């Protein structure tokens, strides 16, 4: 299993939680909810690396391209104590300044051994 390069994303990381919940609605207006599945709250992160060197940007892009959006990799989100497995199916690279680049990506946590 590959490990994401040790290039820290810029401040302002977005973390999305969407637990899987099943709800039953009864005729009298009463409803019941329960979580569904054993991996019911996998996270999504939207890291970005702003104004990094082109070399670092190429390192990130090459790493993501090599996984082709299907191979999981280990990544430790900022502020978390342990790594998890993620896939990245979309990312973009822009070059706002000479020899500087910005990468934006979406990392989706996966439940794999």
Kinemage of the C-alpha trace (Angstrom):
@kinemage 1
@onewidth
@group {chain A} dominant
@subgroup {mainchain}
@vectorlist {calphas} color= white
{ca unk a 1} P 0.000 0.000 0.000
{ca unk a 2} L 1.371 3.358 -1.016
{ca unk a 3} L 1.594 6.275 1.373
{ca unk a 4} L 0.685 9.776 0.226
{ca unk a 5} L 3.729 12.107 -0.013
{ca unk a 6} L 4.483 14.074 3.156
{ca unk a 7} L 3.411 17.433 1.753
{ca unk a 8} L 1.082 19.194 4.179
{ca unk a 9} L -2.080 20.707 2.663
{ca unk a 10} L -2.887 24.389 3.091
{ca unk a 11} L -4.970 25.610 5.999
{ca unk a 12} L -8.718 25.417 5.430
{ca unk a 13} L -9.215 21.679 4.924
{ca unk a 14} L -12.851 20.575 4.588
{ca unk a 15} L -13.990 17.336 6.271
{ca unk a 16} L -17.388 15.926 5.276
{ca unk a 17} L -19.286 13.348 7.324
{ca unk a 18} L -22.455 11.665 6.045
{ca unk a 19} L -23.479 8.739 8.206
{ca unk a 20} L -25.676 6.160 6.498
{ca unk a 21} L -29.025 6.312 8.265
{ca unk a 22} L -32.154 4.280 7.598
{ca unk a 23} L -35.467 5.823 8.639
{ca unk a 24} L -38.902 4.265 8.990
{ca unk a 25} L -41.893 6.595 8.959
{ca unk a 26} L -45.057 5.395 10.686
{ca unk a 27} L -48.581 6.541 9.860
{ca unk a 28} L -49.096 8.535 13.043
{ca unk a 29} L -46.114 10.799 12.315
{ca unk a 30} L -43.724 8.800 14.496
{ca unk a 31} L -40.404 7.792 12.934
{ca unk a 32} L -37.401 5.689 13.904
{ca unk a 33} L -33.822 6.041 12.680
{ca unk a 34} L -30.808 3.745 12.881
{ca unk a 35} L -27.303 3.710 11.452
{ca unk a 36} L -26.830 1.244 8.602
{ca unk a 37} L -23.722 -0.876 8.073
{ca unk a 38} L -20.456 -1.394 9.891
{ca unk a 39} L -18.561 1.309 7.979
{ca unk a 40} L -21.389 3.773 8.066
{ca unk a 41} L -19.516 7.058 8.442
{ca unk a 42} L -16.612 7.145 5.991
{ca unk a 43} L -15.207 10.664 5.623
{ca unk a 44} L -14.480 12.865 2.616
{ca unk a 45} L -11.766 15.499 2.682
{ca unk a 46} L -11.106 18.340 0.263
{ca unk a 47} L -7.424 19.166 0.731
{ca unk a 48} L -5.708 21.830 -1.310
{ca unk a 49} L -2.075 22.769 -1.637
{ca unk a 50} L -1.853 26.463 -2.538
{ca unk a 51} L 1.205 28.170 -3.996
{ca unk a 52} L 3.506 25.171 -3.624
{ca unk a 53} L 6.529 24.583 -5.806
{ca unk a 54} L 5.960 22.974 -9.209
{ca unk a 55} L 8.151 20.100 -8.020
{ca unk a 56} L 5.846 19.378 -5.054
{ca unk a 57} L 2.780 19.784 -7.274
{ca unk a 58} L 4.207 17.302 -9.783
{ca unk a 59} L 4.953 14.866 -6.941
{ca unk a 60} L 1.315 15.016 -5.809
{ca unk a 61} L -0.090 14.816 -9.364
{ca unk a 62} L 2.169 11.914 -10.321
{ca unk a 63} L 1.216 10.035 -7.148
{ca unk a 64} L -2.527 10.477 -7.802
{ca unk a 65} L -2.229 9.650 -11.511
{ca unk a 66} L -0.371 6.431 -10.691
{ca unk a 67} L -3.369 5.276 -8.555
{ca unk a 68} L -5.863 6.053 -11.385
{ca unk a 69} L -8.639 6.784 -8.883
{ca unk a 70} L -9.042 3.126 -7.904
{ca unk a 71} L -6.009 2.149 -5.816
{ca unk a 72} L -6.217 3.114 -2.155
{ca unk a 73} L -3.387 4.878 -0.347
{ca unk a 74} L -2.586 5.729 3.266
{ca unk a 75} L -2.967 9.363 4.302
{ca unk a 76} L -3.051 11.069 7.690
{ca unk a 77} L -5.380 14.079 7.599
{ca unk a 78} L -4.089 17.160 9.429
{ca unk a 79} L -5.176 17.087 13.057
{ca unk a 80} L -5.757 13.320 13.064
{ca unk a 81} L -3.555 10.928 15.025
{ca unk a 82} L -3.605 7.964 12.645
{ca unk a 83} L -3.754 7.326 8.934
{ca unk a 84} L -6.681 5.863 7.013
{ca unk a 85} L -7.102 4.488 3.511
{ca unk a 86} L -8.356 6.841 0.809
{ca unk a 87} L -8.958 7.008 -2.911
{ca unk a 88} L -8.832 10.154 -5.030
{ca unk a 89} L -11.000 10.183 -8.138
{ca unk a 90} L -10.747 13.878 -8.924
{ca unk a 91} L -8.097 16.559 -8.583
{ca unk a 92} L -6.999 19.660 -10.431
{ca unk a 93} L -3.780 21.584 -10.871
{ca unk a 94} L -3.490 25.270 -11.654
{ca unk a 95} L -0.407 27.433 -12.097
{ca unk a 96} L -1.225 30.903 -10.725
{ca unk a 97} L 2.377 32.173 -10.642
{ca unk a 98} L 5.690 31.364 -12.248
{ca unk a 99} L 7.115 28.153 -10.717
{ca unk a 100} L 4.208 27.924 -8.263
{ca unk a 101} L 1.146 25.671 -8.458
{ca unk a 102} L -2.088 24.886 -6.670
{ca unk a 103} L -3.572 21.396 -6.358
{ca unk a 104} L -7.152 20.757 -5.244
{ca unk a 105} L -8.381 17.229 -4.595
{ca unk a 106} L -11.156 15.163 -3.059
{ca unk a 107} L -10.095 12.230 -0.881
{ca unk a 108} L -12.729 9.631 -0.050
{ca unk a 109} L -12.109 7.214 2.811
{ca unk a 110} L -12.528 3.535 1.917
{ca unk a 111} L -13.067 0.476 4.094
{ca unk a 112} L -10.306 -1.917 3.094
{ca unk a 113} L -8.025 -4.140 5.165
